[in-house]
Amino acid sequence: MTALLKYEFLSLFSEETPMFNNVSQVFGLSFGVSASLFAADFSMAADLPWHKSAPMEYVRVCDDFGAGFFYLPGTETCLKVGGLALTEMRLFDPSYSIGGNGFYGNGVARPVGGYLPSPSQYTNARSRDAYGFAILGRVELDARSKTEWGTVRAFMRVDAYYGSSQGAASGGLAQAPNTWNGSAGTSAPRETTTVNKAFIQFAGLTAGRAQSFFDFYADAYNFGSIRGSNATVALLAYTATLPDGWSTSISLEDQPSRRAAIGSTIAGYQAQPAGVRVPDIVGSFRLDRNWGAFQVSAAAHQVRASLFPSSALAIPPASYAFPSLTANEYGFAVQGGLMINADQIAAGDKFWLQGAYEKGAFSYIAGNNFSYSYGAVSQNRYMGSGISAMDNSVGWNPEVNSDCVFTGSGSCERQWGWAFVGAYKHYWIPSLSSSLFTSYLETHYSANALNGLGGAVGVANAKETRVGTNLIWTPLRGFDIGGEFAYINLTQTRPAGLASDTALVAAGLPAFKPSVNTYETRIRVQRAF
C-alpha cells in the first residue's frame, strides 16, 4: 500500500503528466491520497489520547442582587464592577496663615509680654495659590453569593488621588499636605492611594474597613466636608434585623481611626495619646420606612494619655520618654438623626437633620476622618481630629482639637462639644438638582485649659459655621457636572498667654482675629459606573 501511494504521488508530477492540466484529476487524486493515508494510519490514531473541547460558557446576568451583577464563569458568585472618575477645580481666596497648633495648648511657655508666633508658624498670602485641581479615580468590586444561612458579600473600594496647589492641601478628597517647610514656598502636588472600604458581610456580621455604625448623614450631598461624623474605620459588627423596619447594631471599632490630639498647658511638657487597650464600642438603633429613616447611636471612646518633657519629644530626643503624668479616661458621644423622603415636593427629594454631643470623644463631631489635615493619608496619628478648623488654613488657626488637656491641676481635663447638621436635596427636573447644607460646631474646654494653668499658652473655645449650596446637571445616569459654593466662619477665644496686638503688629504679624471668614468654590465633573 505504501509503495502504491508513493508511485501515484510521484506520477502526478512526472514529465508525462502535464501539471494541473486536469484540475478535476488533481483534486480527485489528492482526495484519494488523503483518504488512503487516513485509512492507513487510522489504527495508530485510535491509540492516541483524545480530548474533548470544553464547552464555551457565556457570562450570565445575575438578577438576584439588582442591576449590574453577573455570574463569575464556573461559579455561583455574582459580581458587580463599578468605579468613578472625578475632576474637581477648587478656588480659594488666598490668605496668610498662622498655625496655632504649634503653640495653643502645646506646652509652649509664655514669656513675659506674651508669646509671639515663630517664623515657621507663619505663611504669607503671596505664596499661596488661588486655585488647584483634585482628581479621584475609584474602582469598586461587589461580590455576593447565596448560602443556606444568607448572602455572603465582599466589597472593596480603592481610591487613587492627585491634587495640585490648594487641591493638595484642602481636605475633601484627602490629599497629603507638604512634608517640607512651606512657610515661604508654594504647595507641592500630591498623589496617594487608599483602601477606602474593604469588608465582608454575612448573616448580620460585618468585618473589615467600613463606614462607622455611628454615622448617619456622612457628607451625603456636599462636595467639601462639613461637620458631624463621617468616619471610615476598621470594625467588627453585628446587625440584627427586627420587625417593621427596625434594626440594631453593635460594633467594635478601631480606636486609632478615632484618635484625637492631647493638649498641654504645662510649660515645657507636651502630651501624646498613649497606646490603645480597648476599641471604641458603638451601638445604634435604626428605623427604615417608606417615609425615610431615623437613627440614634452612641459610642464609648477610651482616652489614654501621657505627658512627657518636651526634650523627650524633640527630634532627636534629648531625654528618655518616661511619662511625667498619665491619664486613663473614657469619653462618649450620642447622636440622633432623621431623614425624610420629600417625594411629594419632587421625586427623589430628601431632607436630613442630625445632632451629636460628645465629651472626650471629639472625632464623633469632627467631620471626615480621611481629610488631609489630620487623616491617615498624611500619616498623621490624629485621624479623629477630622477636617481642619478653616479649609486651606486661613488666618489665625486654633490648636488641633483634643480629647483632653493636661493642666496644672495634674489631670487631663476632657473637652466637650456638639455639632448640628442639616441638608436638603431638591430635583428641579429629573436631570437637574440642588443641595443646601449646613453644619454648626462648638468646642469647649475647662477653665484651667483656657487660662493656661501650668504656665503655657492656653487653648481656645471655638464656634464654627459652614453653609453651602450646589447645582448639579445629570445629562446621563451616573454622569454629573456641577458647581458648589461654600462659606465658613470660625470664631474663637483669644488664647491666654498670646502677645498683645501691639506686640504682634510691631513684629510684623497681623493682629489676632477672633472671627475669620473664608469662601470657596468647587467645579466638579464626575462619571460613576
C-alpha positions as CSV (number, residue, x, y, z in Angstrom):
1,M,0.0,0.0,0.0
2,T,2.8,2.4,0.9
3,A,4.6,1.7,-2.4
4,L,1.5,2.3,-4.4
5,L,0.8,5.6,-2.7
6,K,4.3,6.7,-3.4
7,Y,4.0,5.8,-7.1
8,E,0.7,7.7,-7.5
9,F,2.1,10.8,-5.8
10,L,5.3,10.9,-7.9
11,S,3.5,10.2,-11.2
12,L,1.3,13.2,-10.6
13,F,4.4,15.5,-11.0
14,S,6.2,13.4,-13.7
15,E,7.1,14.9,-17.2
16,E,4.5,12.7,-18.8
17,T,1.7,14.3,-16.7
18,P,1.2,18.0,-17.5
19,M,0.9,19.7,-14.1
20,F,-2.6,20.9,-13.3
21,N,-3.7,20.0,-16.8
22,N,-6.8,18.5,-15.4
23,V,-8.0,20.1,-12.3
24,S,-10.6,17.5,-11.5
25,Q,-8.0,14.8,-11.9
26,V,-5.6,16.5,-9.5
27,F,-8.4,17.2,-6.9
28,G,-9.7,13.6,-7.2
29,L,-6.2,12.2,-6.8
30,S,-5.4,14.4,-3.8
31,F,-8.6,13.3,-2.1
32,G,-7.7,9.7,-2.8
33,V,-4.3,10.1,-1.4
34,S,-5.7,11.7,1.7
35,A,-8.3,9.1,2.2
36,S,-5.7,6.3,1.7
37,L,-3.4,7.9,4.2
38,F,-6.2,8.3,6.7
39,A,-7.1,4.6,6.3
40,A,-3.5,3.5,6.6
41,D,-3.0,5.5,9.9
42,F,-6.4,5.0,11.5
43,S,-5.2,2.2,13.7
44,M,-2.4,4.2,15.1
45,A,-4.6,7.3,15.6
46,A,-7.0,5.2,17.6
47,D,-4.3,4.6,20.1
48,L,-3.6,8.3,20.8
49,P,-5.2,10.2,23.7
50,W,-8.3,12.2,22.7
51,H,-9.6,15.3,24.5
52,K,-13.0,16.9,24.0
53,S,-13.0,20.7,24.0
54,A,-14.7,22.2,27.0
55,P,-18.0,23.9,26.1
56,M,-17.8,27.7,25.9
57,E,-19.5,29.3,29.0
58,Y,-21.0,32.7,28.3
59,V,-21.3,35.4,31.0
60,R,-24.8,35.2,32.6
61,V,-26.7,38.0,34.1
62,C,-27.4,37.7,37.8
63,D,-30.8,39.1,38.8
64,D,-30.7,38.1,42.5
65,F,-29.0,41.3,43.8
66,G,-30.1,44.0,41.5
67,A,-28.9,45.5,38.2
68,G,-25.3,45.2,37.1
69,F,-24.4,41.8,38.6
70,F,-23.2,38.9,36.5
71,Y,-22.1,35.3,37.4
72,L,-18.4,34.7,37.5
73,P,-17.9,31.8,35.0
74,G,-17.9,28.4,36.6
75,T,-19.2,29.7,40.0
76,E,-22.4,30.7,41.7
77,T,-20.8,34.0,42.8
78,C,-22.3,37.3,41.4
79,L,-20.0,40.2,40.8
80,K,-20.6,43.9,40.1
81,V,-17.8,46.0,38.9
82,G,-18.0,49.8,39.3
83,G,-15.9,52.9,39.5
84,L,-15.7,56.6,39.5
85,A,-13.6,59.2,37.6
86,L,-13.8,62.7,39.2
87,T,-12.2,66.0,38.4
88,E,-12.6,69.0,40.7
89,M,-11.3,72.5,40.4
90,R,-11.1,74.5,43.6
91,L,-10.9,78.2,44.0
92,F,-10.0,80.0,47.2
93,D,-9.3,83.5,48.5
94,P,-5.6,83.3,49.4
95,S,-4.7,84.5,52.9
96,Y,-1.9,84.4,55.4
97,S,-1.9,81.6,57.9
98,I,-0.7,81.4,61.5
99,G,-0.5,77.8,62.7
100,G,-1.8,77.9,66.3
101,N,-1.4,74.1,66.6
102,G,2.3,74.9,67.3
103,F,1.6,76.8,70.5
104,Y,-2.1,76.8,71.5
105,G,-2.2,74.2,74.3
106,N,1.0,72.6,73.2
107,G,3.2,73.1,76.3
108,V,4.9,76.2,74.9
109,A,5.9,78.6,77.7
110,R,4.5,82.1,77.5
111,P,7.3,84.6,78.2
112,V,6.9,88.0,79.8
113,G,4.9,90.1,77.4
114,G,3.3,87.1,75.8
115,Y,4.1,84.6,73.1
116,L,5.0,85.7,69.5
117,P,4.4,83.1,66.8
118,S,7.7,81.9,65.3
119,P,8.6,82.4,61.6
120,S,7.9,78.7,60.9
121,Q,4.3,79.2,62.2
122,Y,3.6,82.0,59.6
123,T,2.8,81.6,55.9
124,N,2.4,84.7,53.7
125,A,-0.5,85.1,51.3
126,R,1.6,85.6,48.2
127,S,3.0,82.1,48.4
128,R,-0.5,80.6,48.4
129,D,-2.3,79.6,45.2
130,A,-5.8,80.8,44.4
131,Y,-6.9,77.6,42.7
132,G,-6.0,73.9,42.5
133,F,-7.1,70.6,40.9
134,A,-8.1,67.4,42.7
135,I,-8.5,64.2,40.7
136,L,-10.1,61.0,42.0
137,G,-10.0,57.6,40.4
138,R,-12.0,54.8,42.1
139,V,-12.5,51.1,41.5
140,E,-15.3,49.1,43.3
141,L,-15.9,45.3,43.4
142,D,-19.0,43.9,45.0
143,A,-19.2,40.0,45.1
144,R,-22.2,38.2,46.5
145,S,-23.2,34.5,46.9
146,K,-26.3,32.9,48.3
147,T,-25.9,30.3,51.1
148,E,-28.4,28.5,53.3
149,W,-27.5,31.0,56.0
150,G,-28.0,34.0,53.9
151,T,-25.9,36.1,51.5
152,V,-22.2,36.4,51.7
153,R,-20.9,39.7,50.5
154,A,-17.4,41.0,49.9
155,F,-17.0,44.7,49.0
156,M,-13.9,46.6,48.1
157,R,-13.3,50.3,47.1
158,V,-9.8,51.6,46.2
159,D,-9.3,55.3,45.7
160,A,-6.4,57.0,44.0
161,Y,-5.9,60.8,44.3
162,Y,-4.0,63.6,42.7
163,G,-4.0,67.1,43.9
164,S,-2.2,70.3,42.9
165,S,-1.8,73.7,44.6
166,Q,-4.6,74.1,47.1
167,G,-6.1,70.9,45.9
168,A,-3.0,69.2,47.5
169,A,-3.9,70.6,50.9
170,S,-7.5,71.5,51.4
171,G,-9.4,68.4,52.6
172,G,-12.4,66.9,51.0
173,L,-10.6,64.4,48.8
174,A,-7.8,63.7,51.3
175,Q,-4.6,64.7,49.6
176,A,-1.5,64.7,51.8
177,P,0.0,68.1,52.9
178,N,3.5,69.3,52.3
179,T,6.2,67.4,54.3
180,W,8.7,70.3,54.0
181,N,8.9,73.8,55.3
182,G,6.2,75.6,53.2
183,S,6.1,78.9,55.1
184,A,7.5,80.8,52.1
185,G,7.0,78.3,49.3
186,T,4.1,77.1,47.2
187,S,2.3,73.8,47.7
188,A,3.7,70.7,46.0
189,P,1.4,68.3,44.1
190,R,0.5,65.1,45.9
191,E,-0.5,61.6,44.9
192,T,-1.8,58.8,47.1
193,T,-3.9,55.7,47.1
194,T,-6.1,54.5,49.9
195,V,-8.2,51.4,50.6
196,N,-11.4,53.4,51.2
197,K,-13.6,50.3,52.0
198,A,-12.9,46.6,52.3
199,F,-15.3,44.4,54.2
200,I,-17.2,41.1,54.4
201,Q,-20.9,40.7,55.4
202,F,-22.6,37.5,56.3
203,A,-25.7,36.7,58.5
204,G,-25.7,40.1,60.1
205,L,-21.9,40.2,60.6
206,T,-19.7,43.0,59.1
207,A,-15.9,42.7,59.3
208,G,-13.3,44.9,57.7
209,R,-12.9,48.6,56.9
210,A,-16.3,50.2,56.5
211,Q,-18.4,53.2,57.4
212,S,-18.8,53.6,61.2
213,F,-22.1,52.4,62.5
214,F,-22.3,55.7,64.5
215,D,-22.6,57.7,61.3
216,F,-25.8,58.9,59.6
217,Y,-25.7,61.8,57.1
218,A,-21.9,61.5,56.4
219,D,-21.4,64.1,53.7
220,A,-24.1,62.6,51.5
221,Y,-24.6,65.7,49.2
222,N,-21.8,68.2,49.8
223,F,-18.6,68.2,47.8
224,G,-16.4,69.7,50.5
225,S,-16.6,68.3,54.1
226,I,-18.9,69.6,56.8
227,R,-19.0,68.6,60.5
228,G,-20.7,65.6,62.0
229,S,-19.1,62.2,62.0
230,N,-18.0,60.7,58.6
231,A,-15.6,58.1,59.6
232,T,-14.2,55.0,57.8
233,V,-12.9,52.6,60.4
234,A,-11.8,49.0,60.8
235,L,-14.6,47.2,62.7
236,L,-16.2,44.0,63.7
237,A,-20.0,44.5,64.0
238,Y,-23.3,42.6,64.2
239,T,-26.7,43.9,63.0
240,A,-30.0,42.3,64.0
241,T,-32.9,42.9,61.7
242,L,-36.1,43.5,63.7
243,P,-39.8,43.6,62.5
244,D,-41.4,46.7,60.9
245,G,-38.2,48.2,59.5
246,W,-36.3,48.3,62.8
247,S,-32.7,47.2,63.2
248,T,-30.0,47.4,65.8
249,S,-26.2,47.2,65.6
250,I,-23.3,46.7,68.0
251,S,-19.8,47.4,66.6
252,L,-16.2,47.2,67.9
253,E,-14.4,49.9,66.0
254,D,-10.7,50.7,65.7
255,Q,-9.7,53.4,68.2
256,P,-6.8,54.8,66.2
257,S,-9.2,55.8,63.4
258,R,-11.0,58.0,66.1
259,R,-7.8,59.2,67.9
260,A,-7.6,62.9,68.5
261,A,-4.7,65.0,69.9
262,I,-4.0,65.5,73.6
263,G,-3.2,69.0,74.8
264,S,-1.0,70.5,77.5
265,T,-0.9,73.9,79.3
266,I,2.1,72.8,81.5
267,A,5.1,74.7,80.3
268,G,7.9,72.6,78.9
269,Y,5.7,69.4,78.7
270,Q,3.9,68.1,75.7
271,A,1.2,65.4,75.7
272,Q,0.7,62.4,73.5
273,P,-2.0,59.8,73.0
274,A,-1.0,56.6,74.8
275,G,-1.3,53.1,73.3
276,V,-4.8,51.8,72.9
277,R,-6.2,48.9,75.0
278,V,-9.9,48.9,74.2
279,P,-11.6,49.5,70.8
280,D,-14.4,52.1,70.6
281,I,-17.8,50.5,71.4
282,V,-20.6,51.8,69.1
283,G,-24.3,50.9,69.2
284,S,-27.1,52.1,67.0
285,F,-30.9,51.7,66.7
286,R,-32.4,52.5,63.3
287,L,-35.8,52.6,61.6
288,D,-36.2,52.5,57.8
289,R,-39.6,53.1,56.3
290,N,-41.1,54.4,53.0
291,W,-41.2,57.9,54.5
292,G,-37.5,57.9,55.4
293,A,-35.2,56.8,58.3
294,F,-34.5,57.5,61.9
295,Q,-31.4,56.6,63.9
296,V,-30.0,57.0,67.4
297,S,-26.4,56.0,68.1
298,A,-23.9,56.1,70.9
299,A,-20.2,55.4,71.4
300,A,-17.7,54.8,74.2
301,H,-14.2,56.0,73.4
302,Q,-11.1,55.3,75.5
303,V,-8.8,58.2,76.2
304,R,-5.3,57.2,77.3
305,A,-2.8,60.0,77.5
306,S,0.8,60.6,78.6
307,L,2.6,63.8,79.4
308,F,6.4,64.0,78.6
309,P,9.1,66.6,79.0
310,S,9.4,68.4,75.6
311,S,13.0,67.2,75.4
312,A,11.7,63.6,75.1
313,L,9.7,64.5,72.0
314,A,12.4,66.5,70.3
315,I,14.0,65.2,67.1
316,P,16.3,63.6,68.0
317,P,15.1,63.2,71.6
318,A,17.3,64.7,74.3
319,S,15.8,62.6,77.2
320,Y,14.1,59.3,77.7
321,A,10.3,59.1,77.2
322,F,9.3,58.4,80.7
323,P,5.8,59.9,81.3
324,S,5.6,62.6,84.0
325,L,1.8,62.3,84.1
326,T,-0.7,59.7,82.7
327,A,-4.4,59.6,82.3
328,N,-6.9,56.8,81.7
329,E,-10.3,58.2,80.9
330,Y,-13.4,57.4,78.9
331,G,-15.1,59.7,76.5
332,F,-18.6,59.2,75.0
333,A,-20.8,60.5,72.2
334,V,-24.5,60.4,71.4
335,Q,-26.3,61.2,68.2
336,G,-29.8,61.4,66.7
337,G,-30.6,61.6,63.0
338,L,-33.7,62.0,60.8
339,M,-34.1,61.6,57.1
340,I,-37.4,62.4,55.4
341,N,-38.3,61.5,51.8
342,A,-39.9,64.5,50.3
343,D,-41.3,62.9,47.1
344,Q,-44.4,65.0,47.4
345,I,-42.3,68.0,46.5
346,A,-40.3,66.3,43.8
347,A,-39.3,62.7,43.1
348,G,-36.0,62.0,44.9
349,D,-36.1,65.0,47.3
350,K,-34.6,64.3,50.8
351,F,-34.3,66.2,54.0
352,W,-31.7,65.4,56.7
353,L,-31.3,66.6,60.3
354,Q,-28.6,65.4,62.7
355,G,-27.3,66.4,66.1
356,A,-24.5,65.0,68.2
357,Y,-22.9,65.7,71.6
358,E,-19.6,64.4,72.8
359,K,-17.3,64.6,75.8
360,G,-13.7,63.5,75.4
361,A,-14.6,62.0,72.0
362,F,-14.1,64.8,69.5
363,S,-14.0,62.6,66.5
364,Y,-17.7,62.0,66.7
365,I,-18.4,65.6,65.6
366,A,-15.2,66.3,63.7
367,G,-16.2,65.5,60.1
368,N,-14.3,63.4,57.6
369,N,-11.5,61.3,59.2
370,F,-10.0,60.9,55.7
371,S,-9.4,64.6,55.4
372,Y,-5.9,65.8,54.5
373,S,-5.3,67.8,57.7
374,Y,-5.1,65.1,60.3
375,G,-6.0,62.0,58.5
376,A,-4.3,58.7,57.6
377,V,-3.4,60.0,54.1
378,S,-0.8,62.4,55.6
379,Q,0.3,59.6,58.1
380,N,-0.8,61.8,60.9
381,R,-1.8,60.0,64.1
382,Y,-4.8,62.3,64.7
383,M,-7.4,60.9,62.3
384,G,-10.1,61.6,64.9
385,S,-9.4,65.4,64.6
386,G,-11.1,65.3,61.2
387,I,-11.2,68.4,59.0
388,S,-9.3,71.5,59.9
389,A,-11.0,74.4,61.5
390,M,-10.6,76.5,58.3
391,D,-10.1,75.0,54.9
392,N,-6.7,75.9,53.5
393,S,-5.7,77.1,57.0
394,V,-6.9,80.7,56.5
395,G,-5.9,83.4,59.0
396,W,-5.5,82.5,62.7
397,N,-5.8,78.8,63.2
398,P,-6.5,77.3,66.6
399,E,-5.0,74.2,68.1
400,V,-5.8,70.7,66.9
401,N,-8.9,69.8,68.9
402,S,-8.0,67.5,71.7
403,D,-9.9,64.8,73.6
404,C,-8.4,66.1,76.9
405,V,-5.8,68.7,78.0
406,F,-3.2,68.3,80.8
407,T,-3.3,71.3,83.0
408,G,-1.5,72.5,86.2
409,S,-4.3,70.7,88.1
410,G,-2.4,67.5,87.5
411,S,-5.1,65.8,85.4
412,C,-6.1,65.6,81.8
413,E,-9.4,67.5,81.6
414,R,-11.8,66.4,78.9
415,Q,-13.1,68.7,76.2
416,W,-16.8,68.7,75.2
417,G,-18.7,69.8,72.2
418,W,-21.7,69.4,69.9
419,A,-22.5,69.6,66.2
420,F,-25.7,70.1,64.2
421,V,-26.0,69.1,60.5
422,G,-28.9,69.9,58.1
423,A,-29.2,69.2,54.4
424,Y,-31.8,69.2,51.7
425,K,-31.7,68.0,48.1
426,H,-34.2,69.1,45.5
427,Y,-34.7,68.0,41.9
428,W,-35.9,70.8,39.7
429,I,-36.3,68.3,36.9
430,P,-35.0,64.7,36.8
431,S,-31.7,65.8,35.4
432,L,-31.1,69.0,37.4
433,S,-30.8,69.1,41.2
434,S,-29.6,71.4,44.0
435,S,-28.5,70.8,47.6
436,L,-28.4,73.2,50.5
437,F,-26.4,72.1,53.5
438,T,-25.0,73.5,56.8
439,S,-23.2,72.4,59.9
440,Y,-22.6,74.2,63.2
441,L,-20.0,73.1,65.7
442,E,-19.0,74.3,69.2
443,T,-16.0,73.0,71.2
444,H,-15.5,73.9,74.9
445,Y,-12.5,73.4,77.2
446,S,-12.2,73.6,81.0
447,A,-11.3,76.9,82.7
448,N,-7.9,75.6,83.6
449,A,-7.1,74.7,79.9
450,L,-8.4,78.1,78.7
451,N,-6.4,80.0,81.3
452,G,-3.2,78.1,80.6
453,L,-2.9,76.8,84.1
454,G,0.7,75.5,84.2
455,G,2.5,78.4,82.6
456,A,1.9,77.6,78.9
457,V,-0.2,79.2,76.2
458,G,-3.8,78.2,76.7
459,V,-6.3,76.7,74.4
460,A,-9.3,78.3,72.7
461,N,-13.0,77.6,72.6
462,A,-14.4,77.7,69.1
463,K,-17.6,78.1,67.2
464,E,-17.7,77.1,63.5
465,T,-20.4,77.6,60.9
466,R,-20.4,76.1,57.4
467,V,-23.0,76.8,54.8
468,G,-23.0,75.7,51.2
469,T,-25.1,75.0,48.1
470,N,-24.5,73.3,44.8
471,L,-26.2,72.8,41.4
472,I,-25.7,69.6,39.5
473,W,-26.7,68.7,36.0
474,T,-27.0,64.9,35.2
475,P,-27.4,64.5,31.5
476,L,-26.8,60.8,31.8
477,R,-27.3,58.5,34.8
478,G,-24.0,58.5,36.7
479,F,-22.6,61.5,34.9
480,D,-22.6,64.8,36.8
481,I,-21.5,68.3,36.0
482,G,-21.8,70.7,38.9
483,G,-20.6,73.6,40.9
484,E,-20.6,74.3,44.7
485,F,-20.1,77.5,46.8
486,A,-19.4,77.3,50.5
487,Y,-19.0,79.9,53.3
488,I,-17.1,79.1,56.5
489,N,-16.8,81.2,59.7
490,L,-14.6,80.4,62.6
491,T,-15.0,82.4,65.9
492,Q,-12.6,81.6,68.7
493,T,-11.5,82.9,72.1
494,R,-8.1,84.6,72.4
495,P,-5.6,82.1,73.8
496,A,-4.2,83.1,77.2
497,G,-0.6,84.0,77.1
498,L,-0.5,85.3,73.5
499,A,1.3,88.6,72.9
500,S,-0.8,91.7,72.7
501,D,-1.9,93.0,69.3
502,T,0.5,95.9,69.7
503,A,3.4,93.4,70.1
504,L,2.2,91.3,67.2
505,V,2.0,94.2,64.8
506,A,5.3,95.5,65.9
507,A,6.8,92.2,65.0
508,G,5.3,92.4,61.5
509,L,2.5,90.0,62.2
510,P,-1.3,90.6,61.8
511,A,-3.3,91.4,64.9
512,F,-5.3,88.5,66.4
513,K,-8.6,88.0,64.7
514,P,-11.2,86.2,66.8
515,S,-13.5,85.8,63.8
516,V,-12.4,84.8,60.3
517,N,-14.4,84.2,57.1
518,T,-13.5,82.2,54.1
519,Y,-15.2,81.4,50.8
520,E,-14.5,78.6,48.3
521,T,-15.9,77.4,45.0
522,R,-15.6,73.9,43.6
523,I,-16.4,72.9,40.0
524,R,-16.8,69.1,39.6
525,V,-17.2,66.7,36.7
526,Q,-17.6,63.1,37.5
527,R,-18.7,59.8,35.9
528,A,-19.8,56.9,38.1
529,F,-20.3,53.5,36.5
